[in-house]
Amino acid sequence: MPLTLAGSGEENLIKRIGGRPETRLFLESLGFVVGSAVTVITQTGGNVIVSVKDSRVAVSREMANKIMI
């Protein structure tokens, strides 16, 4: 299921990252790698704020839809 469907506060493991190669590389540079834990903090407007690798990162809803948990 995509990251946008995860509930706030629950920790999930990243199973797959979709999209174009440039998109996958960008997400990997932010810490979104297969097997790492990610927690949705909040969803506001068109952005999703998540905690990944002890950092808070805001990604667009479109990017979050490419991250499968």
TASULLIN-V177524 format. One record per residue. N is the residue number from 1. RES is the residue in three letters. NEAR is the number of other ideal C-beta (glycine too) atoms within 10 Angstrom. Layout:
N|RES|NEAR, N|RES|NEAR
This chain:
1|MET|9, 2|PRO|14, 3|LEU|23, 4|THR|17, 5|LEU|10, 6|ALA|20, 7|GLY|8, 8|SER|12, 9|GLY|10, 10|GLU|10, 11|GLU|11, 12|ASN|17, 13|LEU|10, 14|ILE|19, 15|LYS|11, 16|ARG|10, 17|ILE|18, 18|GLY|12, 19|GLY|15, 20|ARG|9, 21|PRO|7, 22|GLU|8, 23|THR|14, 24|ARG|17, 25|LEU|11, 26|PHE|14, 27|LEU|22, 28|GLU|13, 29|SER|9, 30|LEU|15, 31|GLY|16, 32|PHE|23, 33|VAL|15, 34|VAL|12, 35|GLY|7, 36|SER|12, 37|ALA|12, 38|VAL|22, 39|THR|16, 40|VAL|21, 41|ILE|14, 42|THR|12, 43|GLN|16, 44|THR|9, 45|GLY|7, 46|GLY|9, 47|ASN|14, 48|VAL|25, 49|ILE|16, 50|VAL|25, 51|SER|16, 52|VAL|19, 53|LYS|12, 54|ASP|6, 55|SER|9, 56|ARG|11, 57|VAL|17, 58|ALA|14, 59|VAL|21, 60|SER|12, 61|ARG|14, 62|GLU|12, 63|MET|21, 64|ALA|24, 65|ASN|16, 66|LYS|20, 67|ILE|26, 68|MET|14, 69|ILE|18
